[in-house]
Amino acid sequence: MANILFNQVYKRFGKYKEIAVSDFNLTVEDTEFIVLVGPSGCGKSTTLRMLAGLEDVSDGEIYIGDKLVNDIPPKDRDISMVFQNYALYPNMSVYENIAFGLRLRKLPKHEIDLAVKRAARVLEIENFLNRKPRELSGGQRQRVALGRAIVRTPQVFLMDEPLSNLDAKLRVQMRSEIINLHRKIEVTTIYVTHDQIEAMTMGDRVVVMNRGIIQQVDSPEMIYNKPVNMFVANFIGNPPMNFIKGKLQERDGELQFYTNRFDLTIPPAQASTLRSLHMIDREIILGIRPEHISFEPHRIEASSKSLVTGVLQFNEFVGSDRYYHIDIKQDRRLVIRANEGIRCDDGSLVTAAINMDKALFFHKDTEMLLTK
Amino acid sequence: MAVLNKMRQSMARSWSLYRSDFRSMDKTQIFLLLLLTLLAVFMLLPLVFIFNHAFKPLHELFLFPPTFFVRQPTLQNFTDLLQATQDTFLPVTRFIFNSIVVTLLSTVGMVILGALCAYPLAKHPFPGRKIVFGVILLSIMISVETMGIPRYIVVKSLGIMNTYWGHVLPILALPVGVFLLKQFMDQVPDELLEAAKLDGATEWQLLVRIILPIVTPAMATITILSFQTAWSNSETSALFMQDDAMKTLPFYVESLTSNLANTVARQGVAAAASLIIFMPNLIIFLLSQRKVIQTMAHSGIK
């Protein structure tokens, strides 16, 4: 068990020193489950591989426990890793796959046997210890890969998109199994994924990355409700947050967000923040989650000062909810997530109420959140 | 009885498989199948000839037109072969012994060396590796004859004339083998090696316990290739072995057949010797062909 410290870590690749990871600072607490999430090529896997020792650190320091590991080879870092394509040794049986690391460490035979059987029991793979990896299904292979990782009881557990190759249903099942496994063995875990749902459901804390730079490190709730910038707001959440371009103006003692088509009154608390930031009469971006816009009549009646109207382009049925895509003459359509019970015809003019208490305001140029 | 029944069942199964295969083919496929079968039969002819020739009595050996199949098989040629060298001090078994020693040493050497050379080329991006690989590929283009004199100089200055090393060292590098092995090793996913590294494997363990078991098909191919190269190699005997006791079987056979004075007298002996030279090739191929045909697709890496 150990905590991990990244101190101003950089990674540059190739002849032109392209920056893959830039000024990465992070402390991971002992037994914490932390998720790195971001789009492809954002540097999350590279960060993980630097921690594993599979990539050199271009600049900065990485500590596992109190030990600086920059120049320690992978095998001496006491970490284990689960790969996206499982990376099971095809020439060895499941048993041998799990035992391999212990054999290389020259453990006595009975101890190896005990450890392998224990890991197999935890992961429920006792029945096919004698099979070769090619005789297993994707989910079973993933279990074996997990078994290989936990059998050594490492200090740190790394997972590089371990569920990406599984089908959707299995992914959900394995997700909860990995969480349970983590609770059971309590090893510091760093989990890389591009799937924001995995990030939100699994992580004690989530690290959102983009272009090699950490955007935000926080609990899933904070990341969702208080994203620090438009990238995080857009990346986390499905469907993503709506962004509406507009300007701020004072009218009748109230602060209003107006576009060419509608005006929205900003609640006093947020208004005072925006005033103090001297944002009046300047362009600004309003962010609102799809579930904070409503069609329900009583809401529309109650919030006459925060209504938008637009043409309903189409709607998507997703089971419990329906997503309504509404054209409000902006760059992007407004997406509303509403209860299935509400029916509107495509092409009709609709009015919806925005819950302005939940609205976030972003700077137009820096894209940073203004209302903390 | 049970065994017989099992055999009958499996034969029936394979026949029905064969028939269903045949039925599902279109005309082009059937045409190709026929063509390839004909070609295979044609390729088989020399083998049939070698087998039959070795057992032909003298009068059949010189029949014109020559016949493929032996009419009155005899072992006379083989006894002649054993006695042919009685007038000298060296029995033919000495040449066979030399050949076996040399072939074993060089085959093992070529396979080990090939694997050791291919692994870093495939999996370690050291600077200049493309150039090194390019040079190895280029060396395939250079014919053995052009290297005769430089090799002679090297072997002589190493002082290994008339030793087994003189046979083994000059043929130890097998560029085709390096090429084949590298191509196979390229296909081994890097994650596999990374997983093993995290498991605590050293470079040597990576090669021996992960890579080599995965590239067994390529290793089998290389084994055949290097075996054939070594077993049929007469050049080192001709160039570096002045001592007759150090010469190998292929050289002896060549001297039987190519020496103008002997073309008639020793035909039977030569036919028998050819079969002896050919047999190990066939055996080693039959033993390893399954591995050779086995492809990476079924190795369960992904």
HADDOCK unambig.tbl for C-alpha pairs under 7 A between the chains (distance, minus, plus):
assign (segid A and resid 74 and name CA) (segid B and resid 197 and name CA) 6.36 0.50 0.50
assign (segid A and resid 74 and name CA) (segid B and resid 198 and name CA) 5.35 0.50 0.50
assign (segid A and resid 75 and name CA) (segid B and resid 197 and name CA) 5.81 0.50 0.50
assign (segid A and resid 75 and name CA) (segid B and resid 198 and name CA) 4.76 0.50 0.50
assign (segid A and resid 75 and name CA) (segid B and resid 199 and name CA) 6.24 0.50 0.50
assign (segid A and resid 75 and name CA) (segid B and resid 200 and name CA) 4.31 0.50 0.50
assign (segid A and resid 79 and name CA) (segid B and resid 198 and name CA) 6.96 0.50 0.50
assign (segid A and resid 80 and name CA) (segid B and resid 198 and name CA) 6.12 0.50 0.50
assign (segid A and resid 85 and name CA) (segid B and resid 302 and name CA) 6.50 0.50 0.50
assign (segid A and resid 87 and name CA) (segid B and resid 191 and name CA) 5.66 0.50 0.50
assign (segid A and resid 87 and name CA) (segid B and resid 192 and name CA) 4.77 0.50 0.50
assign (segid A and resid 87 and name CA) (segid B and resid 195 and name CA) 6.64 0.50 0.50
assign (segid A and resid 88 and name CA) (segid B and resid 192 and name CA) 6.70 0.50 0.50
assign (segid A and resid 89 and name CA) (segid B and resid 192 and name CA) 6.68 0.50 0.50
assign (segid A and resid 89 and name CA) (segid B and resid 210 and name CA) 6.91 0.50 0.50
assign (segid A and resid 90 and name CA) (segid B and resid 299 and name CA) 6.22 0.50 0.50
assign (segid A and resid 90 and name CA) (segid B and resid 300 and name CA) 5.58 0.50 0.50
assign (segid A and resid 90 and name CA) (segid B and resid 301 and name CA) 5.56 0.50 0.50
assign (segid A and resid 91 and name CA) (segid B and resid 213 and name CA) 6.31 0.50 0.50
assign (segid A and resid 91 and name CA) (segid B and resid 214 and name CA) 6.37 0.50 0.50
assign (segid A and resid 101 and name CA) (segid B and resid 199 and name CA) 4.39 0.50 0.50
assign (segid A and resid 101 and name CA) (segid B and resid 200 and name CA) 6.15 0.50 0.50
assign (segid A and resid 104 and name CA) (segid B and resid 200 and name CA) 6.23 0.50 0.50
assign (segid A and resid 104 and name CA) (segid B and resid 201 and name CA) 6.52 0.50 0.50
assign (segid A and resid 133 and name CA) (segid B and resid 300 and name CA) 6.43 0.50 0.50
assign (segid A and resid 134 and name CA) (segid B and resid 300 and name CA) 4.27 0.50 0.50
